[in-house]
Amino acid sequence: MQKYLLTLMSMIMASTLTVKAQSWCEDLVKLNPDVIDSVCLLKDENIVEPDLVSYMIHYHQPLKHDAPELGSLSLRAFFTVSNGTRGGEFTEKMIQMSIGGYALSDNAMHTPNNYVAELTLDTSLGEIAANYFGHLLMPEHRYFGYSFPDGGYRYKTVGYCEAKEAAADFHALAEAMKKVFHGKWCISGVSKGGIAAAAQHAYYPDDADFFVPYVPPFLNSTNDMRVQEHWMSEPWTPEMREHILHIQKEILHRPAVYEYYHKQEFEKEGLTEDLFRCMFLYKLAMYFTGKYMEETRSQVSQDIDSNMEYLKDKGLEDYSDVMLIYMFMCKGQISLSNGFEYWYENTYKGKSESNKSPQASAAIGKSESEPVFGLNLGDWKSGTDIAFAYQTVHELGYYGLKWDYFYDTQAEKDSVNALWKNNVKSAIDLDTYDVLKNVEYDPTFINFVRQQTKKATKPMIFIYGGDDIWTGAQIEDEYINGDNVRKYILQEQNHSACYSKTFDKDQDNSMGREIWEFLNSVFRPDLAGITETTDNKPQTTGIYNLSGCRIPQLQKGINIVKMSNGTTKKVRVK
């Protein structure tokens, strides 16, 4: 009988959720016929979080908002709803609009439950929705993924991929959603998406109750040297930076590495000899500095320690030529214990002249439309992201490079810097193959975002990682007003910096506490925190994250904190 009742209750709950889903989906389309095209349920047999259900929202917007006669483009947004009872009524829950700035991950379509479970586990992409049991909305940026005009038209109209146009897209989506969902809104984004989140505030400050741009670079040109200067001096420990620099310098001074790369890639790249040399330099910087974005201090430290043991076991004092070739060709893979021997046996030994890759060719459809910047079919090599390249050259900027760090003598430094300056206008040119040579960087957009941030009346938090290379281009202190707008640099975090990690790591961390309190002032003003009762038992009020762990809100005085393992800990807050 008990089993029957449980089954019946499950059927009733499933039926209720289905009716609820049908209701809001139908309402969203019905109330927004000029914006929303459809709402499609994404099925996934691997149910990781039973209270979370994901949908794909298809909507459309003008190709150029102030010239609707030019036509429209189709856009997508990934939307995960929280069907649980926590966080308020279904349509009253908060929504985190997390702007990625790029295409949606394929995992969102194919394995949505796994995808959402990863996003909401201490990651900047979904931590706010997770911590407040809200809904998570992730719109795809125009001209990325499947959000672009049909056929080859996207390549001919790249000039319409601008931040202000994307902001208008997101604004229209938010306005449509608000006709059905009435809770508070947080708009966030990471990196390029962080700039988009800050831009959303600049153009449409009433779109959200709170804005949280994560790790957004505010670049001043397509040759902003602050990024390189930062990564060569600030992140990680001096010993770790020196070890990576040693690897890079050895690669530059061992002819075997360049010769191998040249033999395998020269025809594929299709560049002149000087430009190919610049490409080699560029990738050397890009591959290894990527470690600052993707790996933590502990990960890199373990890689280096493991390498030292590996070299000792082989009776070597330094990396061999083949080891350096492996590191470079595998895009900065420094760990020798993580695939070097397999690569050596199965890739390096088999490479020969016959393994050269053919010249890359453009896979672009034909179009009858007139080009915005005179782009012709075949100008773009396959794999080049036209939308990112255009936005970078036109309005977002890029980091600059100089080669003094990599050479010992002044003559070497002068020679390579001259080679670079004479052949490369900016590093992004090596990705665009000079297609956008007539597009000039315009600082108007980024300066507009700075000024609107300075005048903000809505709460904003800028979050950066202390070990992230892009923190060198953080928003400047003069635009942080300290009341509504705050900036936090989370030490020993990188390009995936998020406040949940800071708070969980150290319950008495003042920076983490400040972030929680600021967010709670908007999304949970009723949150009382954790206090000590007379019987010395922890009395807890607050919220849980999607992993089932209570999130404490510490107050001044003695706090009793319930840890995830069931134990309690006393924490004094001054």
ZITACOR-V871973 format. One record per pair of residues at least 4 apart in sequence whose C-alpha atoms are under 6 Angstrom apart, sorted by the first residue. I is the first residue (numbers start at 1). J is the second residue. D is the distance in Angstrom with one decimal. If there is no record, write none. Layout:
i->[I	I]
j->[J	J]
d->[D	D]
This chain:
i->[22	24	26	27	29	29	32	35	35	36	37	37	38	38	39	39	40	40	41	42	42	44	47	48	51	51	51	52	52	53	53	54	54	55	56	56	57	57	58	58	59	60	60	60	61	61	62	62	62	63	63	63	73	73	74	75	76	77	77	77	78	78	79	79	80	80	81	82	87	87	88	91	91	92	92	93	93	94	94	94	94	95	95	95	95	96	96	96	96	96	97	97	97	98	98	98	99	99	99	99	100	100	101	101	101	102	102	103	103	103	104	107	107	108	108	119	119	119	120	120	120	122	122	123	124	127	129	129	129	129	130	130	131	142	142	143	143	143	149	149	151	152	152	152	152	153	156	156	157	167	177	178	185	185	186	186	186	186	187	188	188	188	188	189	189	189	189	189	190	190	190	191	191	194	194	194	195	197	198	199	200	201	202	202	210	210	211	212	212	212	213	214	214	215	215	217	217	217	218	218	218	219	219	220	221	222	222	223	223	223	223	224	224	225	226	227	227	227	227	230	230	231	231	235	236	242	249	250	257	258	261	262	264	268	268	268	271	271	272	283	285	287	287	288	291	292	293	293	293	295	297	302	303	311	312	319	325	326	327	327	327	328	336	342	343	344	345	351	360	361	361	362	362	362	362	371	388	390	391	391	392	392	393	393	394	394	394	395	395	404	407	413	414	418	420	429	429	454	459	459	460	461	461	461	462	463	463	463	464	465	465	465	465	465	466	466	466	466	466	467	467	467	468	468	480	480	481	482	493	501	502	503	503	516	520	520	521	527	529	529	529	529	530	531	532	532	532	533	538	543	543	544	544	544	544	545	549	556	556	557	557	558	558	559	559	560	560	561	561	562	563	563]
j->[26	28	30	31	33	36	36	59	60	59	58	59	57	58	56	57	55	56	55	54	55	111	113	113	82	83	84	81	82	80	81	79	80	79	77	78	76	77	75	76	75	73	74	75	72	73	68	71	72	71	72	73	148	149	147	147	140	138	139	140	137	138	136	137	135	136	135	135	93	133	93	181	182	182	183	134	183	134	183	184	185	134	135	136	185	129	136	185	186	187	137	138	187	138	188	189	138	139	189	193	189	193	141	192	193	141	144	140	144	145	140	111	115	112	115	123	125	126	126	127	130	127	500	127	498	131	133	134	135	136	545	546	545	147	148	147	148	387	153	154	365	364	365	366	367	367	371	372	372	200	181	182	208	209	208	209	210	211	211	197	211	212	213	193	194	197	213	214	194	214	215	215	216	213	214	216	216	213	213	449	204	205	449	452	459	460	460	460	461	462	462	462	463	463	464	470	473	474	473	474	475	397	473	224	397	397	398	398	399	400	426	399	400	400	472	399	470	472	473	234	472	235	469	467	467	246	406	254	325	262	265	266	356	357	358	359	275	276	276	287	289	331	332	332	295	468	468	494	495	299	301	306	335	316	316	323	329	330	332	333	334	332	340	346	347	348	349	355	381	381	382	378	380	381	382	375	392	394	395	396	396	397	397	441	440	441	442	441	442	413	413	417	418	422	424	433	434	479	484	485	485	485	486	487	487	487	488	489	489	489	490	493	494	497	489	490	491	492	493	492	493	494	494	495	485	486	485	486	497	505	512	507	512	520	524	525	525	542	541	542	553	554	540	559	538	559	560	537	560	550	551	548	549	550	551	549	564	573	574	572	573	571	572	570	571	569	570	568	569	568	567	568]
d->[6.0	6.0	5.9	5.8	6.0	5.4	5.6	5.5	5.6	4.3	5.4	5.0	6.0	5.3	5.8	4.6	5.3	5.2	4.4	5.7	5.2	5.9	6.0	5.7	5.8	5.0	5.3	5.7	4.9	5.5	5.5	5.6	4.1	5.1	5.8	4.8	5.7	5.0	5.9	4.7	5.3	5.6	4.5	5.5	5.4	5.7	5.3	5.9	4.1	5.7	4.5	5.7	5.7	4.8	5.5	4.3	5.7	5.5	3.9	5.7	5.8	5.0	5.8	4.5	5.8	5.1	4.7	5.5	5.8	5.0	5.5	4.6	5.9	5.0	4.2	5.3	4.9	4.8	4.6	4.6	5.6	5.4	4.7	5.8	4.9	5.4	5.0	5.9	4.7	5.8	4.6	5.8	4.7	5.0	4.8	5.2	5.7	5.9	4.6	5.1	5.8	4.6	5.3	5.4	4.1	5.3	5.5	5.4	4.7	4.3	5.6	5.2	6.0	4.6	5.9	5.7	5.8	5.1	4.7	5.1	5.4	5.7	5.6	5.5	5.0	6.0	5.7	4.5	5.9	5.8	5.6	5.7	4.6	5.2	6.0	5.3	4.3	5.9	5.8	5.4	5.7	5.8	4.4	5.4	5.4	5.8	4.4	5.9	5.5	5.5	5.9	5.7	4.7	5.3	5.4	5.9	4.8	5.6	4.9	5.3	5.8	4.6	5.2	4.2	4.0	5.4	5.3	5.9	4.2	4.7	6.0	5.0	4.4	4.2	5.1	4.6	5.1	5.6	6.0	5.7	5.5	4.2	5.4	5.1	5.2	5.9	4.7	5.7	4.9	5.9	5.2	5.9	4.8	5.7	4.6	5.8	4.9	5.4	5.3	5.9	5.7	5.4	5.9	6.0	4.9	4.3	4.2	5.9	5.1	3.7	5.9	4.6	4.8	4.8	5.4	6.0	5.8	4.6	5.9	5.5	4.9	5.9	4.9	4.1	5.8	6.0	5.6	5.9	5.2	5.9	5.8	5.0	5.3	5.5	5.6	4.5	5.8	5.5	6.0	5.6	6.0	5.0	4.7	4.7	5.4	5.5	5.4	5.4	4.7	6.0	5.9	5.9	5.1	5.0	5.8	5.9	5.9	5.8	5.1	4.9	5.5	5.5	5.1	6.0	5.1	4.8	5.9	5.9	5.9	5.3	5.8	5.0	5.5	4.7	4.8	5.8	6.0	5.8	5.5	5.8	4.5	4.9	5.8	5.5	5.9	4.5	6.0	5.7	5.5	5.1	5.8	6.0	6.0	6.0	5.6	5.6	5.5	4.5	4.5	5.8	4.7	5.9	5.0	5.7	4.6	6.0	5.0	6.0	4.6	5.4	4.9	4.6	4.5	5.1	5.7	5.5	4.4	5.6	5.7	5.5	5.5	4.8	4.3	5.2	5.4	5.8	5.4	5.3	5.2	5.9	5.7	5.6	4.9	5.9	4.5	5.6	4.7	5.7	5.7	6.0	4.2	5.7	4.9	5.3	5.7	5.9	5.7	6.0	5.6	5.8	5.7	5.7	5.4	4.2	5.5	5.7	5.9	4.7	5.6	5.5	5.2	5.8	4.6	5.6	5.0	5.7	4.7	5.4	5.1	4.5	5.4	5.6]
